[in-house]
Amino acid sequence: MITAHDTASFALNNKPIGDLKLALKQDSTQGVRTVAKQFEAMFLSIMLRGMRSGGGNSLLDNSETRLYTEQLDQQFAQKIAEGRGMGLADALVKQITRSQAHVMPSPDASAQPLPLKKEEPTKAFTQGLPGAAPTPLPLQRNENAGAFTLPAPRSTPSTAPATPKEFVSQFWPAAVAAGRELGVAPQGLMAQAALESGWGKRDIKLADGSTSHNLFGIKANKSWQGQVAEVMTTEYVKGEPAKRVERFRAYDSYEAGFQDYVSMMKNSPRYSKLLNVADANHYAQGLQQAGYATDPRYAAKLSSLMQGNLLRTAA
């Protein structure tokens, strides 16, 4: 019997990132255990899903039964992890606490603060100093590989964009280059990246917490050979939202993410009609008609973003 308490944490409804960070600050040991248990629950859910996939399809099998069966498996996984579990969470806690112990200073260590290590720039997209007017960058073509390469940025920010304005400034040159390759307006690409990633605030994360550099929410199908991030997301079944764990592609850089998006749009017959669609609103409608997302209001949301001052005045 499912109680009200069960419903509050139904189907791997993980705590928000803010709550986890607060728990780690208040009690690092308990915070680590909470994260480890969530990881174990997700692992068990994936294992149960794999076990069911090998059992064949029933005559009564349909999209609704599969949805509720998946949610049931997720609930089973969460209950097992919240209890004694299978030992994975305990092993993770031991490993993490052991690693933390190695970096803790000894009681005799000086109280002087340690110097901060300056991070080396990572490969990303930006446009000079914050607030500078975006300037379209030229496209560089790799004739041997048949792909395109985005030009190297003038500087690289060490942190994710803090505001939508910084998001546009950071990724606008890449959107211009990718848009030129596809024959579409860069505003359409920027709106899609902003919607899928929440202006960079909901960037898909790998299991270790690092970014997947997947701004366009591209899922990992069977042909994908790279890294994969498995996260809880919202999909729409017959127009109704439903939570489920999905597999997404992960890249080494944002540049690689933009390149893969261009490659997918150019090489997939599903999106062939979207090439050289100069009108950004028509491009948004074409994305929804081609089934890029299950959200029935996907095109309307993209158009709304493009009509905002940030993207409407970007040039």
C-alpha beads as a LAMMPS data file, in Angstrom:
LAMMPS data file: protein, C-alpha beads

315 atoms
314 bonds

1 atom types
1 bond types

-500.0 500.0 xlo xhi
-500.0 500.0 ylo yhi
-500.0 500.0 zlo zhi

Masses

1 110.0

Atoms # bond

1 1 1 0.000 0.000 0.000
2 1 1 1.380 3.408 -0.999
3 1 1 1.126 5.966 1.778
4 1 1 1.296 9.770 1.654
5 1 1 4.931 9.559 2.696
6 1 1 5.652 7.223 -0.215
7 1 1 3.999 9.596 -2.659
8 1 1 6.227 12.460 -1.533
9 1 1 9.296 10.537 -2.722
10 1 1 7.690 8.538 -5.510
11 1 1 9.756 7.167 -8.402
12 1 1 13.231 8.474 -7.636
13 1 1 12.070 12.026 -7.004
14 1 1 15.575 13.153 -6.008
15 1 1 16.194 16.117 -3.761
16 1 1 16.979 19.394 -5.492
17 1 1 20.652 20.199 -5.891
18 1 1 20.310 23.111 -3.467
19 1 1 19.054 20.800 -0.714
20 1 1 21.950 18.401 -1.277
21 1 1 24.503 21.216 -1.125
22 1 1 22.948 22.467 2.122
23 1 1 23.041 18.947 3.575
24 1 1 26.722 18.598 2.667
25 1 1 27.520 21.908 4.388
26 1 1 25.578 21.085 7.552
27 1 1 26.708 17.466 7.842
28 1 1 29.135 16.298 5.175
29 1 1 28.961 12.639 6.261
30 1 1 25.173 12.471 6.092
31 1 1 25.150 14.479 2.861
32 1 1 27.546 12.031 1.211
33 1 1 25.352 9.114 2.335
34 1 1 22.242 10.786 0.887
35 1 1 23.908 11.238 -2.489
36 1 1 25.260 7.666 -2.410
37 1 1 21.806 6.240 -1.696
38 1 1 20.331 8.206 -4.597
39 1 1 23.032 6.828 -6.866
40 1 1 22.300 3.280 -5.681
41 1 1 18.576 3.790 -6.305
42 1 1 19.252 4.940 -9.866
43 1 1 21.581 1.968 -10.452
44 1 1 18.947 -0.468 -9.187
45 1 1 16.300 1.151 -11.392
46 1 1 18.485 0.699 -14.471
47 1 1 19.181 -2.923 -13.487
48 1 1 15.467 -3.691 -13.040
49 1 1 14.670 -2.080 -16.373
50 1 1 17.300 -4.234 -18.053
51 1 1 15.923 -7.380 -16.447
52 1 1 12.411 -6.618 -17.676
53 1 1 13.599 -5.849 -21.208
54 1 1 14.839 -9.428 -21.561
55 1 1 11.508 -10.980 -20.648
56 1 1 9.672 -10.326 -23.944
57 1 1 6.439 -8.428 -24.501
58 1 1 3.049 -9.417 -23.154
59 1 1 -0.146 -9.350 -25.228
60 1 1 -1.391 -6.677 -22.831
61 1 1 1.765 -4.605 -23.201
62 1 1 1.258 -0.986 -24.298
63 1 1 2.697 2.470 -23.647
64 1 1 0.610 2.975 -20.487
65 1 1 1.560 -0.352 -18.894
66 1 1 5.221 0.215 -19.735
67 1 1 5.089 3.671 -18.133
68 1 1 3.547 2.436 -14.882
69 1 1 5.800 -0.643 -14.799
70 1 1 8.851 1.622 -15.117
71 1 1 7.577 3.858 -12.302
72 1 1 6.948 0.760 -10.166
73 1 1 10.504 -0.449 -10.776
74 1 1 11.815 2.984 -9.828
75 1 1 9.799 2.890 -6.613
76 1 1 11.107 -0.598 -5.794
77 1 1 14.662 0.641 -6.399
78 1 1 14.190 3.656 -4.150
79 1 1 12.686 1.583 -1.314
80 1 1 15.549 -0.926 -1.516
81 1 1 18.145 1.859 -1.456
82 1 1 16.426 3.614 1.478
83 1 1 16.563 0.346 3.429
84 1 1 19.587 -1.904 3.744
85 1 1 20.276 -1.669 0.019
86 1 1 22.737 -3.903 -1.787
87 1 1 25.891 -2.384 -0.298
88 1 1 26.730 -0.033 -3.160
89 1 1 25.931 3.127 -1.198
90 1 1 28.047 1.937 1.770
91 1 1 30.986 1.231 -0.553
92 1 1 30.684 4.695 -2.117
93 1 1 30.563 6.381 1.291
94 1 1 33.713 4.527 2.399
95 1 1 35.551 5.441 -0.786
96 1 1 34.581 9.133 -0.636
97 1 1 35.356 9.533 3.070
98 1 1 38.690 7.779 2.588
99 1 1 39.549 10.185 -0.245
100 1 1 38.545 13.166 1.908
101 1 1 40.748 11.926 4.737
102 1 1 43.802 11.963 2.454
103 1 1 43.387 15.652 1.649
104 1 1 42.573 16.858 5.176
105 1 1 45.420 18.859 6.763
106 1 1 47.069 17.409 9.859
107 1 1 46.360 18.966 13.275
108 1 1 49.881 20.440 13.272
109 1 1 49.462 22.116 9.917
110 1 1 49.737 25.866 9.700
111 1 1 46.530 27.858 9.857
112 1 1 47.596 29.859 6.810
113 1 1 45.093 29.434 3.966
114 1 1 46.256 27.325 1.051
115 1 1 46.816 29.221 -2.206
116 1 1 44.086 28.712 -4.759
117 1 1 45.087 26.734 -7.805
118 1 1 44.398 28.681 -10.940
119 1 1 42.271 26.633 -13.318
120 1 1 43.477 26.234 -16.863
121 1 1 40.981 27.490 -19.447
122 1 1 38.707 24.816 -20.852
123 1 1 37.420 24.724 -24.397
124 1 1 34.133 26.620 -24.600
125 1 1 32.554 29.587 -26.347
126 1 1 32.630 33.216 -25.331
127 1 1 32.898 36.623 -26.819
128 1 1 35.569 38.663 -25.164
129 1 1 34.679 40.604 -22.046
130 1 1 31.187 40.403 -20.468
131 1 1 28.801 42.852 -22.100
132 1 1 30.722 43.053 -25.363
133 1 1 28.556 43.048 -28.481
134 1 1 28.546 39.591 -30.128
135 1 1 30.298 39.379 -33.493
136 1 1 29.640 36.451 -35.872
137 1 1 32.763 34.335 -36.261
138 1 1 33.787 32.748 -39.579
139 1 1 33.214 29.037 -40.131
140 1 1 36.219 26.760 -40.618
141 1 1 35.596 23.635 -42.686
142 1 1 37.509 20.378 -42.368
143 1 1 37.513 19.060 -45.924
144 1 1 38.931 15.648 -44.973
145 1 1 36.369 14.849 -42.307
146 1 1 33.428 16.498 -44.065
147 1 1 32.503 18.283 -40.823
148 1 1 32.806 21.825 -39.622
149 1 1 34.969 23.222 -36.850
150 1 1 34.017 26.213 -34.764
151 1 1 36.771 28.842 -34.509
152 1 1 38.708 29.048 -31.269
153 1 1 37.196 31.589 -28.827
154 1 1 39.165 34.662 -27.822
155 1 1 38.820 33.793 -24.110
156 1 1 37.163 31.103 -22.045
157 1 1 35.157 31.667 -18.830
158 1 1 36.099 29.421 -15.918
159 1 1 32.502 29.150 -14.682
160 1 1 29.086 28.517 -16.206
161 1 1 27.104 31.601 -17.287
162 1 1 25.425 33.177 -14.268
163 1 1 22.699 35.018 -16.172
164 1 1 20.795 34.647 -19.464
165 1 1 22.758 37.639 -20.802
166 1 1 26.049 35.865 -20.114
167 1 1 24.625 32.703 -21.675
168 1 1 23.899 34.556 -24.922
169 1 1 27.285 36.287 -24.903
170 1 1 29.112 32.996 -24.306
171 1 1 27.376 30.831 -26.909
172 1 1 26.241 33.326 -29.558
173 1 1 29.375 32.909 -31.758
174 1 1 28.877 29.117 -31.766
175 1 1 25.197 29.516 -32.653
176 1 1 26.119 31.838 -35.544
177 1 1 28.666 29.358 -36.926
178 1 1 26.323 26.375 -36.519
179 1 1 23.412 28.322 -37.976
180 1 1 25.457 29.252 -41.026
181 1 1 26.290 25.586 -41.589
182 1 1 22.615 24.554 -41.325
183 1 1 21.211 27.583 -43.127
184 1 1 19.057 28.624 -40.162
185 1 1 18.855 31.715 -37.965
186 1 1 21.155 31.586 -34.894
187 1 1 18.267 32.875 -32.741
188 1 1 16.525 29.534 -33.261
189 1 1 19.556 27.586 -32.056
190 1 1 20.087 29.886 -29.075
191 1 1 16.419 29.587 -28.064
192 1 1 16.630 25.798 -28.237
193 1 1 19.838 25.673 -26.173
194 1 1 18.324 28.059 -23.617
195 1 1 15.093 26.054 -23.331
196 1 1 16.780 22.654 -23.074
197 1 1 19.389 23.792 -20.524
198 1 1 17.445 26.477 -18.637
199 1 1 19.933 29.148 -19.809
200 1 1 22.738 26.831 -18.689
201 1 1 21.346 26.316 -15.165
202 1 1 19.953 22.828 -15.828
203 1 1 22.902 21.475 -17.752
204 1 1 22.757 17.656 -17.850
205 1 1 25.247 16.188 -15.363
206 1 1 27.233 12.956 -15.362
207 1 1 27.236 10.642 -12.345
208 1 1 30.339 12.372 -10.924
209 1 1 28.650 15.786 -11.128
210 1 1 30.608 17.043 -14.132
211 1 1 28.808 18.679 -17.044
212 1 1 27.849 16.737 -20.166
213 1 1 28.223 19.857 -22.350
214 1 1 24.884 18.819 -23.889
215 1 1 22.981 22.085 -24.264
216 1 1 20.484 20.685 -26.781
217 1 1 19.227 17.717 -24.732
218 1 1 20.306 15.181 -27.368
219 1 1 19.491 11.640 -26.238
220 1 1 21.869 8.703 -26.612
221 1 1 20.503 6.055 -28.959
222 1 1 21.978 2.596 -29.590
223 1 1 24.396 3.934 -32.206
224 1 1 25.994 6.428 -29.776
225 1 1 29.502 5.319 -28.780
226 1 1 30.465 8.166 -26.436
227 1 1 29.812 8.903 -22.768
228 1 1 26.254 8.764 -21.470
229 1 1 24.505 10.677 -18.673
230 1 1 21.409 9.041 -17.178
231 1 1 19.147 11.577 -15.480
232 1 1 15.530 12.029 -14.451
233 1 1 13.624 14.142 -16.968
234 1 1 10.064 15.042 -17.920
235 1 1 8.532 13.425 -20.986
236 1 1 5.004 13.844 -22.301
237 1 1 2.838 10.764 -22.885
238 1 1 -0.402 11.625 -24.725
239 1 1 0.103 15.252 -23.701
240 1 1 0.579 14.494 -19.993
241 1 1 3.945 15.040 -18.213
242 1 1 5.667 12.019 -16.695
243 1 1 8.998 11.614 -14.887
244 1 1 11.399 9.019 -16.249
245 1 1 15.119 8.253 -16.438
246 1 1 16.567 8.894 -19.901
247 1 1 20.037 8.499 -21.452
248 1 1 21.690 11.623 -22.876
249 1 1 24.879 12.114 -24.847
250 1 1 27.910 13.627 -23.109
251 1 1 30.733 15.540 -24.790
252 1 1 34.230 16.688 -23.881
253 1 1 33.399 20.331 -24.671
254 1 1 30.567 22.649 -25.677
255 1 1 32.196 22.870 -29.097
256 1 1 31.755 19.107 -29.532
257 1 1 28.134 19.442 -28.443
258 1 1 27.414 22.064 -31.118
259 1 1 29.228 19.977 -33.730
260 1 1 27.193 16.876 -32.894
261 1 1 23.965 18.880 -33.095
262 1 1 24.883 20.118 -36.581
263 1 1 25.875 16.588 -37.653
264 1 1 22.579 15.156 -36.396
265 1 1 20.466 17.804 -38.133
266 1 1 22.337 17.396 -41.439
267 1 1 22.518 13.599 -41.534
268 1 1 19.184 12.503 -40.078
269 1 1 16.329 12.142 -42.625
270 1 1 14.024 13.103 -39.784
271 1 1 15.293 16.692 -39.833
272 1 1 16.205 17.051 -43.520
273 1 1 13.325 19.475 -44.158
274 1 1 14.683 21.863 -41.507
275 1 1 17.888 22.683 -43.390
276 1 1 17.997 26.189 -44.902
277 1 1 14.843 27.277 -43.080
278 1 1 15.807 30.905 -42.510
279 1 1 12.735 31.880 -40.474
280 1 1 13.442 30.973 -36.842
281 1 1 9.761 30.512 -35.962
282 1 1 9.265 28.113 -38.879
283 1 1 12.366 26.263 -37.711
284 1 1 10.835 25.920 -34.215
285 1 1 7.585 24.568 -35.663
286 1 1 9.529 22.126 -37.818
287 1 1 11.415 20.828 -34.776
288 1 1 8.145 20.006 -33.018
289 1 1 6.594 18.422 -36.107
290 1 1 9.701 16.263 -36.567
291 1 1 9.353 15.021 -32.984
292 1 1 12.497 16.597 -31.507
293 1 1 10.692 16.881 -28.146
294 1 1 7.510 15.379 -26.661
295 1 1 6.366 18.671 -25.131
296 1 1 3.237 19.746 -27.073
297 1 1 4.156 23.430 -26.471
298 1 1 7.783 23.072 -27.563
299 1 1 7.494 25.351 -30.620
300 1 1 5.503 27.968 -28.696
301 1 1 8.135 28.074 -25.945
302 1 1 10.941 28.495 -28.483
303 1 1 9.075 31.315 -30.229
304 1 1 8.461 33.033 -26.901
305 1 1 12.194 32.964 -26.104
306 1 1 13.063 34.333 -29.537
307 1 1 10.673 37.249 -29.040
308 1 1 12.424 38.271 -25.818
309 1 1 14.813 41.208 -25.851
310 1 1 17.941 39.082 -25.383
311 1 1 17.548 37.036 -28.555
312 1 1 15.510 39.517 -30.577
313 1 1 18.279 42.123 -30.389
314 1 1 21.228 39.697 -30.591
315 1 1 23.394 40.308 -33.633

Bonds

1 1 1 2
2 1 2 3
3 1 3 4
4 1 4 5
5 1 5 6
6 1 6 7
7 1 7 8
8 1 8 9
9 1 9 10
10 1 10 11
11 1 11 12
12 1 12 13
13 1 13 14
14 1 14 15
15 1 15 16
16 1 16 17
17 1 17 18
18 1 18 19
19 1 19 20
20 1 20 21
21 1 21 22
22 1 22 23
23 1 23 24
24 1 24 25
25 1 25 26
26 1 26 27
27 1 27 28
28 1 28 29
29 1 29 30
30 1 30 31
31 1 31 32
32 1 32 33
33 1 33 34
34 1 34 35
35 1 35 36
36 1 36 37
37 1 37 38
38 1 38 39
39 1 39 40
40 1 40 41
41 1 41 42
42 1 42 43
43 1 43 44
44 1 44 45
45 1 45 46
46 1 46 47
47 1 47 48
48 1 48 49
49 1 49 50
50 1 50 51
51 1 51 52
52 1 52 53
53 1 53 54
54 1 54 55
55 1 55 56
56 1 56 57
57 1 57 58
58 1 58 59
59 1 59 60
60 1 60 61
61 1 61 62
62 1 62 63
63 1 63 64
64 1 64 65
65 1 65 66
66 1 66 67
67 1 67 68
68 1 68 69
69 1 69 70
70 1 70 71
71 1 71 72
72 1 72 73
73 1 73 74
74 1 74 75
75 1 75 76
76 1 76 77
77 1 77 78
78 1 78 79
79 1 79 80
80 1 80 81
81 1 81 82
82 1 82 83
83 1 83 84
84 1 84 85
85 1 85 86
86 1 86 87
87 1 87 88
88 1 88 89
89 1 89 90
90 1 90 91
91 1 91 92
92 1 92 93
93 1 93 94
94 1 94 95
95 1 95 96
96 1 96 97
97 1 97 98
98 1 98 99
99 1 99 100
100 1 100 101
101 1 101 102
102 1 102 103
103 1 103 104
104 1 104 105
105 1 105 106
106 1 106 107
107 1 107 108
108 1 108 109
109 1 109 110
110 1 110 111
111 1 111 112
112 1 112 113
113 1 113 114
114 1 114 115
115 1 115 116
116 1 116 117
117 1 117 118
118 1 118 119
119 1 119 120
120 1 120 121
121 1 121 122
122 1 122 123
123 1 123 124
124 1 124 125
125 1 125 126
126 1 126 127
127 1 127 128
128 1 128 129
129 1 129 130
130 1 130 131
131 1 131 132
132 1 132 133
133 1 133 134
134 1 134 135
135 1 135 136
136 1 136 137
137 1 137 138
138 1 138 139
139 1 139 140
140 1 140 141
141 1 141 142
142 1 142 143
143 1 143 144
144 1 144 145
145 1 145 146
146 1 146 147
147 1 147 148
148 1 148 149
149 1 149 150
150 1 150 151
151 1 151 152
152 1 152 153
153 1 153 154
154 1 154 155
155 1 155 156
156 1 156 157
157 1 157 158
158 1 158 159
159 1 159 160
160 1 160 161
161 1 161 162
162 1 162 163
163 1 163 164
164 1 164 165
165 1 165 166
166 1 166 167
167 1 167 168
168 1 168 169
169 1 169 170
170 1 170 171
171 1 171 172
172 1 172 173
173 1 173 174
174 1 174 175
175 1 175 176
176 1 176 177
177 1 177 178
178 1 178 179
179 1 179 180
180 1 180 181
181 1 181 182
182 1 182 183
183 1 183 184
184 1 184 185
185 1 185 186
186 1 186 187
187 1 187 188
188 1 188 189
189 1 189 190
190 1 190 191
191 1 191 192
192 1 192 193
193 1 193 194
194 1 194 195
195 1 195 196
196 1 196 197
197 1 197 198
198 1 198 199
199 1 199 200
200 1 200 201
201 1 201 202
202 1 202 203
203 1 203 204
204 1 204 205
205 1 205 206
206 1 206 207
207 1 207 208
208 1 208 209
209 1 209 210
210 1 210 211
211 1 211 212
212 1 212 213
213 1 213 214
214 1 214 215
215 1 215 216
216 1 216 217
217 1 217 218
218 1 218 219
219 1 219 220
220 1 220 221
221 1 221 222
222 1 222 223
223 1 223 224
224 1 224 225
225 1 225 226
226 1 226 227
227 1 227 228
228 1 228 229
229 1 229 230
230 1 230 231
231 1 231 232
232 1 232 233
233 1 233 234
234 1 234 235
235 1 235 236
236 1 236 237
237 1 237 238
238 1 238 239
239 1 239 240
240 1 240 241
241 1 241 242
242 1 242 243
243 1 243 244
244 1 244 245
245 1 245 246
246 1 246 247
247 1 247 248
248 1 248 249
249 1 249 250
250 1 250 251
251 1 251 252
252 1 252 253
253 1 253 254
254 1 254 255
255 1 255 256
256 1 256 257
257 1 257 258
258 1 258 259
259 1 259 260
260 1 260 261
261 1 261 262
262 1 262 263
263 1 263 264
264 1 264 265
265 1 265 266
266 1 266 267
267 1 267 268
268 1 268 269
269 1 269 270
270 1 270 271
271 1 271 272
272 1 272 273
273 1 273 274
274 1 274 275
275 1 275 276
276 1 276 277
277 1 277 278
278 1 278 279
279 1 279 280
280 1 280 281
281 1 281 282
282 1 282 283
283 1 283 284
284 1 284 285
285 1 285 286
286 1 286 287
287 1 287 288
288 1 288 289
289 1 289 290
290 1 290 291
291 1 291 292
292 1 292 293
293 1 293 294
294 1 294 295
295 1 295 296
296 1 296 297
297 1 297 298
298 1 298 299
299 1 299 300
300 1 300 301
301 1 301 302
302 1 302 303
303 1 303 304
304 1 304 305
305 1 305 306
306 1 306 307
307 1 307 308
308 1 308 309
309 1 309 310
310 1 310 311
311 1 311 312
312 1 312 313
313 1 313 314
314 1 314 315
